Amino acid sequence: QVQLQESGPGLVKPSQTLSLTCTVSGGSISSGDYYWSWIRQPPGKGLEWIGYIYYSGSTYYNPSLKSRVTISVDTSKNQFSLKLSSVTAADTAVYYCARVIVGATYWFDPWGQGTLVTVSS
Amino acid sequence: SYVLTQPPSVSVAPGQTARITCGGNNIGSKSVHWYQQKPGQAPVLVVYDDSDRPSGIPERFSGSNSGNTATLTISRVEAGDEADYYCQVWDSSSDPPLFGGGTKLTVL
C-alpha cells in the first residue's frame, strides 16, 4: 500500500523559497503508471493544485503559480520535491503531496498527511 | 474558464440521505471525482469516475453525473460522515485539474 509523507520547514520568511520533499513508500515512484503531485490548502479554504511531475522529470504547473514553482524528482530516493520562490503570507497553507492515478481521466489517491507551512518574518 | 460550483453547506439528520451537488457547464460530459476531508486530516478519495468506489469505501457512498450536475449521495448518514467534501475534474494531462469549493456536511 503506497504511502506519502511530506517533510520540510514549517516556517519560511517572506521573499524566501519554500522547499518541501515528499517521500513515497510501499511503491516505486518510477512506475510509469502515475504522476506525482503537490496540492495546497490555505487555512479554512479550499484545495489548490500546484503541479505534477512524471518519473522521467516532465512537469506541468498551475499557470497561476508557474513562474514561482519548480517540482523535481529523485528516483534513487523515491522522492519528489517542491520549491516555491518569493513567498508571501498568501502562500501560508497546508501542503499535500499526492499520487495521480492516470486513466481515461486523472484523480488523486492517496494523499500525504500534509504539512503546514507558515510564511512570516 | 471552467468552474465547479458546490453549495457551502448541507445538513442532514443521522440515518437520512445526504446529497451534495457539483455544478458545471455540461459536467455530464466529464468524469467527476469526490474527496472527503475530515477536520485536521488529508482528503480521502470516496468516488472516482462519477460512480466508482475505491476499495474500503462503504457502499453508502455513491455518485452520479448528468447534464450540468454531478451528485455525491451518502445513504444512512452517520456522525462519522461529518466532513468537507470536494468534487474534482481532470480530463487531460495538458490541462490543470479543477476542484470545487467544497461542501461542509453537518450531521444534525
Interface residues (C-beta under 8 A of the other chain):
Chain A: Y35 G46 L47 E48 W49 Y60 N62 P63 Y96 I101 V102 G103 A104 T105 Y106 W107 F108 D109 P110 W111 G112 Q113 G114
Chain B: K30 S31 H33 Y35 Q41 A42 P43 V44 L45 Y48 D49 P54 Y86 Q88 V89 W90 D91 S93 S94 P96 P97 L98 F99 G100 G101 G102
